[in-house]
Amino acid sequence: MSSPTRITHLVAGSPWEGTAERTSPVYNPATGEQTGELDLASGALVGEVVDRAHRAWQEEWRDASLTKRTQVLFTFRQLLDERKEEIGALITAEHGKVLSDAVGEVTRGLEVAEFACGIPHLLKGGFTENASTKVDVYSIRQSLGVVAVISPFNFPAMVPLWFVPVAIACGNAVVLKPSEKDPSAALAVAKLWTEAGLPDGVMNVVHGDKESVDALLTHPEVRSVSFVGSTPIAKYVYETGTAHGKRVQALGGAKNHMVVLPDADLDLAADAAVNAGFGSAGERCMAISALVAVDPVGDELVQKITDRMGKLVTGDGTRGCDMGPLVTKQHRDKVAGYLDSGVEDGATLVVDGREGDVDADGEGFFLRPTLFDHVEKGMSVYDDEIFGPVLSVVRAKSYDDAIALVNSNPYGNGTAIFTNDGGAARRFQNEVEVGMIGVNVPIPVPMAYYSFGGWKNSLFGDTHAHGMEGVHFFTRGKVVTSRWLDPSHGGIELGFPQNA
């Protein structure tokens, strides 16, 4: 067993050279081996990094031409595409998801970088000539300054890429605080910005826990905060950040429902339920965790899902398995605890993920795919965001019962309906109170030129990620009213200005 590698902050394009007072272990979840020792930032260090980023914004980036910004973005996009396999391997080594899924994550993040390459068009303002006599009015959008991004463990590359390319394209400087559980992928992506020609200090990475988060939320030069994580922390980030005068987009948890109507293709629905329920070990904010089977298809659908689950291979993500481990031992044990509570609450445990073999060496953090049937509201397996490979089947008597179930849930991130009835699908997308909808698509993650975000307890703030909402979030509007005078002028007039 080799010694853990030191993982440290990236400040102004270079690794931090100080000595950390506190550190945190980083593990390979497939083997249980500690592979890294992560430096945790103090509040004082976070303040120093923010100040450095602010200087870089003032002196190097806010007035950089759109041509210069675009050149950096195109180069970054090319480098990211060339290195996506390397970055995917880092994700698998620290998060545990299988390699194909890890590379797919980077590819989806790459799409946001491609969107941001069009920033000259996206930042165009408006112009009105002669709004009043010889008075012109026009609008512009300008950068905020230093923006903070606080990202989760489940998508260590993609979630930062939702925000950072758009923020930088809009002329801001960034301080990224990735998850302390799997920080190396975010670091690798951040280093590409320097290689792409971004001035030192515009992109920075600090590692840490609550101390560093609080420092970002309260620092006066941090103008905005973008966060993805659990609902309780999202609410805390939103309340603390806005109390300190920052604009905040805080994306929280989810309990995504997939409604299957009696006319649906049940083979397609079963495939989708397995893919969306167990991909990345269920550690996705868009994972399907509650399948609503509308009578009378429940029994047949459960059997089809069970048959498919029996063919899945769980193990080390580098070995071509279908599903990898959970991110930490503590999280694995927490998820496994729901299996007992589900049975105690009266649900039927159809497939027990604690049973069966895994294809891995060492003591990894594994829990195989698990299926519950006859789950109801009030059971912990339904009410809680488990964030693991646990799929719960809920029975509904009708479409109306199904949509009432979805709309009564406190979360509103993503949902899907499987049907061959276009009228039912259109009614569903109109009536359901959820931010992202899939019709015969189980994980409706929008393309980069649309926004990503939920409703209710899945989002705090009113701005979603990427797309034009991202451009507006990372800029602020300014309206200029101008008049270039003739040699003579109109003289003194103390009345309220009026258009004429």
N, C-alpha and C positions, 0 to 999 in steps of 0.2 A: 504494500500500500504506500503510495507516494505522499509526500507532505502536501497539505493544502496550499493552493496558490493564493497569493495576496491579490485582492481585487480592490481598487481604490477609485477615487473620484477623477473626473476629467474636467480640468479647469483651463479655460483659454487654450484648448487644443492639446494640452499636455497632462500626463498623469500627475496627481497631487503628490508632493514630495514630503509632506509632513508625517507626523506620527499620530495615529488615532488613539484616543483614550478608550474607545469602545469598539468592539468588532462583533460580527455575527457570522455563524457558520453557513456555508452553502453546500448542498448535498447533490449527489446524483441519485434521484429517487428510484431508479431502476435497480441500484445495487445497495443503497443505504450508506454508501461511502461519502465521507466529507471530502469535497474536492476543492473548496475555496474558503478563504477567510476574508470577509468583507469589512472594509473600514466604514464606520458609521460617523456621519458628520455631526458636529456640535452645532448649536444654534449660531454661535459666533462664526464658524466657518461658512455656514450657509449665507450669513450676512456679507462676508467677504466676497463670496462668489457672485451674489446678486449685485454688489457694488461694481465688481469687475465687468459683469455683463452690461450694466447700465452705461459704463464708460464706452464699451464697445458699440453699443447702440447709438450713443450720442456722436461718437467720433468716426465710426466706420460704416454703419449699416443703414440708419434711418434715411439718410440722404443718398444712399447708393442708387444708381439709376436702375430702372426696371430692366434694362438690357443686361447690366451686371448681375442682378439677382437671377434673371432667367438663365444666364450662362452657368451660374453655380448650381441651379436647380437641375438643369439638364445633365450636368456632369455627375451630380449626386445620384440622379436616377440611373445613369449608366453604371456607376460603381455598385449601387445596390443590386442591380440586376446581375452583375457579374459575380457578386459575393453572396448571393442568396443561399447557395448550398452550404457555405461556411457558417453563415448566421443561423441557418436551420439546424445545423449540427450543435451549435451552442445552446439553442432552445431545447433540443432533445436532452442534452447532457444535464441541464439544470431544471427544466420543467418536467420532462418525461414523456411528452407527447411524441407520437411516432414521427419519423423523419419526413414522410410525405406531407403530413399535417403541418409540421413546422415550416417546411419550405412554402407550403400553401399560404401560411400566415404572412410570411414575408412578401409573397406575391400580391396579396391583397393590400398590404401597406404600400407596396410599390405603385399601386393604382392611384393612391392619394398624391404621391410625389409627381406622377404624370399629370394629374389634375392641376397641381400647383405650378407646373411649368407654364400654364396659360395665364399666369398672374397679370401680365399687362392688359389683357382683355377684361379680366375679372375686377380690376381696380378702376376701370373707367368711370368717371363721374358724369354729371349732366351739365348742360349749359343752356341758358335762356338769354337770348339777346333782346334788348329793349323791353325788359320786364316793366320798366317805367321809362320815361323819355331819356334816352341815352344812358340808361342804367342797365347793366347786365348782372345776372345772378347765376352762379355756378356752384356745384358741389364737388367736394373732393373727399377722399378717405385716406387717413394717415395712420401710421403704426401707433401702438400703445406705449411701447417701451420694453421693459422686461416682463416676460410672461412665464408662468410656472406650469409644468405638466407633471402630474402625479399619476403614475400608471400601475396597473395590477400585475399579478404574477401569471395570469392565465394566457395573456397575449403579450409577452415581454418585448416583442418587436412591433407587432401590428398596431397596438394601441398608441404607443408614442408616435408612430407614423401617421395616425389619424390627425394629429395635432401639429407636430413639429414642422413638416414641410410647408403647411399653410401659414403658420406663424412666421416662419423665416421669410417666405415669399412676400408676406405683407410688410416686411421691414422691421420685425421685432427681434430682440435677443431672447434666448430661451435658457431656462434652468430646468432640467429634467430630473425628477426623483423617481427612479424605477423601483420595482419591488425588490426588497432585500433577499427574497427567496431565489430569484433567477436573474441577476443583474447583467450578466456578461453579454447577452445579445444586444441590449440597449446601448451598452458601451461600444460595441463593435460598430453599430449603426452610427453612433455619434461621431466616431473617429472618421467616418467617411466624409462628413461635412468639411473637415479641415482639408482632407485630400482633394475635395471638390473645389477648394479655393475660398471657402467662407472665412472671413476675418476672424482671428483669434478672439475668443470671448463672446462671440455671438451664440455659440452652442456650448453648453456646459452640462455636466452630469454630477449630481451629488447623491450619495447613498445615505440611507438612514431610516429612522423610525419616526415615532410621533414627534420627537424633538425637532427633527429637520422639517417635518411637515408644518408644524406650528410656526417655525421660523419663516417659512415661505408664506404662510397665510397672514402673517402680521407685518412683514417687512414693507415699509412705505413705498419702496421702488418697484415692488411686484404689482403690476397693474391688473393682471388677470390670472385665474387659476382654472386649469382643465384637469378633471379628476375622473377616474373610472375605478369602481370598487363596490363594496357592499353598501346597502342602503343606510345603515346607521352611520358609517363613516362619511358617506356622501352628504348626508344631512349635516353632519358636524363641519365638514369642509365648507359647505355652502353657507351655513350660519356664521362661522368664524370669518371666512373670507369676505362676505358681504358686510359684516360688521366693521371690517377694516377698510371699507371703501373699494373693494375689488369687484370686478365682474367675474362671475363664477359659472361654469358649466360642470355640474357634478352628476355623473351617470352612476346610478345605483344598481341594486340587485334586480332579480327577475324570477318569475315563475311562469315560464312560457307554456301555453296550452296549444295542443294540436287537436282540432275537432275533426272527427271522421264521420261523415254522413253515410246513411245506408246505401246510397248510390255510388259511393266512391270505389275506385279500383283498390281492392284490399291488399293485393300484392304490392302495389306501389306505396300504399300507406304503411304497410309493415316494413318495407325497406327504409322508408323515410323515418319512421319512428326509431328504428335501430341506429341508423346513421346519425340522426340528430340527437338521440338520447345518450349515445355511448361514445361518440367521437370525442377525442381529447379527454377521455374519462369523465365526460359530463362537465368538465371545468370550462364551460363557455357561458357567457351571459345570454347567449342566444340558443342554448341547448333546450331541447324539448324535454321537460320533466313531468308534464301532466298530459296524458293522452285521453281525450274525452270521446268515448265510443258511444255513438247515438244508436239506441236500440233499432234493429235486433242484431247488430254486427259484432257485439262485444266478444262473445265466445270465440267466433271464428278468427277475429283479429288477434286476440291474445294467443291463440294457437299458432298463427303464422309468425308472430313476433318471437314466441318461444322457440320455434324451429330454427329461426335465423340466429338467435342468440347462441344456440348450441354449436354453431360453426365458427364462432368468433374465437380468436387466439389472443390472449392477454400476455404481455411480457415486455421485455426490453425493447424500447422504441427503435433501436438500431438494427433489430433482427427481422424486420418485415412483418411484425405482428399487427393485429388490427387495433389494439388499444394498449396504451402504456399504463404506468403507475399514476397514483395521485402525487401531488407535489411534495408533501411532507408526511411524516409518520403521524403527526398530531392531526392533520386533516383527514388522513385515511381512517384513523381511529374514530374521529367524530362522525364521518359518513357511515362507517360500519355500525355505529351505535343506533342509527335510524332503522336498521333492519329489525332489531329487537323491539324498538318502540312501535314500529308499524304493525308488527304481529300483536303486540299488547293492545293496540288500539282497535284491532279487529280486521285489518286488511289481510288479504291472502298473499302470502309470499310464494310466488310461482317459481322464481329462479333466485337462488341464494348465492350472491356473489362471493361469499366467504368460502364457498366450496369449489374444488377444481384446481388444476395445476396452472402455473404460469411459466413462461419461457424466459427465465432470467437467472442470473447468478447473484449470490449474496442475499441480503435481507431487504429487498425493495419494498416500496410502500404501495402494495397492490390490493385492489378489490375488484373482482371480476364484475361484469354487467349483472345488474339485479333488476327483477321485475316484480312489481306488486299489482294485484288486481283488487277490484271492489274497494277502492280508496274513496274516502269521503272528506268533505270539509270538516275541519276540527281535528283531523289526524295530523300529527307532526310531519309525516312524510308528504302531506299535501300542503300544509300551511307554510312550512319553512322552505327557504332556499337551501337545498342540500348541497348543491354544487359538486356533485359526484355522479357516478354511473348508476343512478337509481331512477327507473322509469315507473311512474304510477299511472294505472289505468282507472279512470273514473267513468262510471256508467251514467248516461243521460237518456231520458225518455223521449226527448224531442229536440229539434233545433233550438227552440225558445229556451229550453232548460239549459242547453249547452252554452248559449251566448250569455245567459244570465250568470252562469258559473264563471265565465271568463271576466265579465264586467264587474262582478262583485269582488274579484281578487284585488288586493291592494297594489299589486305590481301591474305594470303596463308596458313591458319592454317589447316583446315580439310574440306573435301568435300565427297560427296557420290553420287553414281549412282544406280538407281533402274532399272533393266532390266532383261530379260530372254535370252538375246543375249550375249553369251560368247565373241564373236568377238568385239562387241561394248564395253563391259566391259574392255577387254584387251586394246583396243585402248584408252579408257578413262584413265586408270591408267598410260599409257605410255605418253599421251599428256598433261594431266592436270598439271598445275604448282602450286601444293599444296603439303605440307609436309606429310599429313596423308590422306589416301584414304579408303573409304568404298565402297564395292560392295554389295548391298542389306543389308548394315549395316549402320545405320544413324549416329552413333557416334563412329567413328573408333579410339577409344583410345587404343593404343598398350599395350600389356602385358609388365610387368616390364623388361623382358629380351630383349625387343626392345626399341628403343628410342622414346621419345615424343617431337615433335617440328614441327614448321611450316616453311614456306618460306616467302620471301618478307617482308612486314611490320609486319608480325607476329613473327619474330625472329630477334634479333640483336645479332651478334656473330655467330660463326659457329658450336656450339656444342649444341645438344639437351639434354633433361633431361633423366635420368636413363639409364638402359642398359649399354653396354660397353662404349658408349660415355660419360656417367656419370662417370664411373671408370677412363677414360682418363682425363676428366675435373678436377677431384679432385686429380690427381697425376701428376707428371712430370717425364719424362724419363731421365735416366742416362745410359751412355754406358761406360763400363770399359774395357780397353785393358791391359792385364797383361802378364808378363813373369817372370817365376821363374828361376833364372840363375843357370847354372852348376857352379862348383867351378872355372872354367876359364871363361873369358868373351871375347868379340870380340874386345876390345880396343876402341880407340877414332875414331869416324867417324862423320864429320861435315855435310855430305850431307843430303838431305831431306830423311826422313824415307821411305823405299820402302818395299813392301811385297816380300817375297822370299821363 
